[in-house]
Amino acid sequence: MKLSAQDKWEILETATTWVVVMAMLVYGFGKWIQFEGALK
């Protein structure tokens, strides 16, 4: 299967987006765990 340059850029962009999304979710979940008792 031959991928065009545009296809490669779209794959890279999508992969980068998912890496950022997952990093933000992990960070946010960690903050929620860290400060869970602070709001009580």
Secondary structure, 3 states (H helix, E strand, C coil): CCCCHHHHHHHHHHHHHHHHHHHHHHHHHHHHHHCHHHHC
